[in-house]
Amino acid sequence: MVPAMLERFGTFMPRILTLCGSLRAASSNRSLLRAAERAAPAGVVFEHFEGLGELPHFNPDVEAGPLPAPVADLRARVELADAILISCPEYARGIPGSFKNGLDWLVGGPELPGKPVALFNASPRASDAQAALRLVLTTMSARVVDQACIAVPLLAGSREAEAIAVDPELRPILERGLAALLAAIEPPQSD
């Protein structure tokens, strides 16, 4: 990836929050997000949200009072991020319930609308979940960046993030998605 792409940011360091739709520790989606971090140009800050399994079941009544700590943490991280990078498996032709629950907690807050979002897919066959994610996210007013949505064929068993990031066929796919996501970030206006 050409470092000149980041010149428009000046001293600003774009922050990308990753959200993995799987609770599995050895998830190929988690590996894909870690590989994206390794393939990103220097100066891009990645933060990986790992608290999906700690979120309580969504309840609109709870939003009226103080938010549970894991929900407040998720919302704060989304607010601080300049862009969101999601990699989510497909379960029974849809979004895993735990991940949809996490998205539901973001519906009532102001943190996600207008934020650029990329959908990375660790299985090109998981098109139903990707379509469902796109529908949910656009309904929530997130800005899904079409050019940043990629499929990386990781079907042949689990792959480590480092191996994915250096693979001569996979790295260019990651770089293309990241470049499009970074291009969608609006750097802060200097006074």
N, C-alpha and C positions, 0 to 999 in steps of 0.2 A: 504494500500500500504506500502510495507516495506521501511522504511527510508534508509536502507542500499543501496538501489538502487541509492541514490543520493551521496553516498560516493565517487564515481569516479569523481564527480564534484569538490570536495574539497571546497574551499570558493566561487567558481563560482556559481552564482544563475541563473539557466536557465530562460529565458524570453519567454513566450508564448503569441503571439498576437492572439486574437480571432476575427473572422470575422463572423458576423451574416448576412445571406442572406435575412433576412426579415426586412422590415421597421417598422413593427408593434411593438409598445411598449410592448405589452403583448404577444409577440411571444413565442411559446414553444421552438423554436430554441435558442432564447436569454436566456430563463430559463435554457436550457440544458448547454449552455456555462458557465453561472454563477454557475450552479451545479458542473461542472467540476472544476472550481476554488476552490469550497468548498471541493471537494473530493481529490484535489491534496495534495501531501506531503508538509510540511513546507519547505520553501527555494525555491519554484518555484514561480516566479513572473508572474502574469497575467496582461495583458493590453487588454482592450476591445475597439476596434475601433467602434465608434458610428456615424461616419460621412458619412455613405454610401449615405444617402439622400441628402447630400450637394455637392456631386461630380457632376460636369457638364457632359453633354453628351460627350462621348469620341470623340475626333477629333485629328487625327494624325498631322494636321497642328499646333495645339497648343503645341505639344511636342517639336517643334523646338525652341520655345521661352521660357520665364519664365513660369513654370507650375502654374496653378491656386493654390491658397493656400490649398484647401482641398485635391488636388491631391498630392502636395508636402508633406503634412502631412501624407497621407496614405503611400506613398513611404518611407518616413523617418521611420515610425513605422515598416514597413515590414523589412527594412534594419536592424534595431536595434534588431529585434526579432531573437531568436534562432530557433523557430519553429512557425508554423501557425496552428491554430485550427479553422476549419470552420464548422458551422452548418447552413444548408440552406434548406428552404422549396422547394417543387416542385410545380410549377405553370404550368398548361397546359402541363404536362409531360416534363418539362424542367426547366432550371435555370431561376429564376426571372430576368427580364430585368435590374433592378437596380443593382443587384449583378453582372451580366455579365458585365455591364458597369464598375463597380469597377475593375473587373479582367482585362478588356481591358486596363485600365489606367496603369496596371502593366506590360503589354506585352513589351513595349519599354524600360523598365528600367532594371538595373542589380540586383535589390534587391531580386527577387524571385527565380531565377534559383539555383538549388541545395538545397534549403531550405526544411527541413522536414515538411510535411503537413499531418494532420489528418482530416478526414471527419467524423463528428458526425452527426447522422441522427435521428431526433425526430419522424420520422414516417417510420417504416419498409416498408411501401407501396410506399415510395417516391424513388423507385429504379431508375427511368429514370433520375431524376435530379442528383442523385449520379453518375450514369454512365457518364452523360454529364460533370459534374464537373471534374471527373477523367480524361476524355479525354482532356478538356480544360487545366487543370493544368499540365498534363504530356506534352502537346504540348508547354506549357510555360516553360518547364524544371524544374518545381517544383518536389520534391521527395515525391510522395504520399506514405506514409507508410501503407502498406496493413493491418498489424496487429493492427494499431492504428485507423482504420476505423470501427466504430461501429454503430449499430442501437439500439436506446433506445425507447421502445414503450410508447410514451406519447400521444396516441390517445384519451384517455378517458378524454378530457377536459384539460383546462390549469392547469399546476402544477407550484407551486412556486419552485424556485431554491433550497431552503433549504430542502423542502420535497423530492425533487428528490435526493439530495445528501445524505440523511440519509435513504432512502428507501432500505431495506435489499436485494431486488432483483435488483434494479437499480444501486446502488453504486458499486458493483463488476464489472459491465459492464463498468462504467466510469473509474474505477481504471485500468482495463485491457487496455483500449484505451490509457489512459494517460501514463501508464508504457511503452507501445510500442513507443509512441511519444517521451518520455524522453530518451529511449534507443537509439533513432535515432539521438539525439543531440550530436554533437562532442564538448566536452569541449575544451576550448582554451588551446593551448600548453604553458606550463610554460617554461621560459628560464632557 
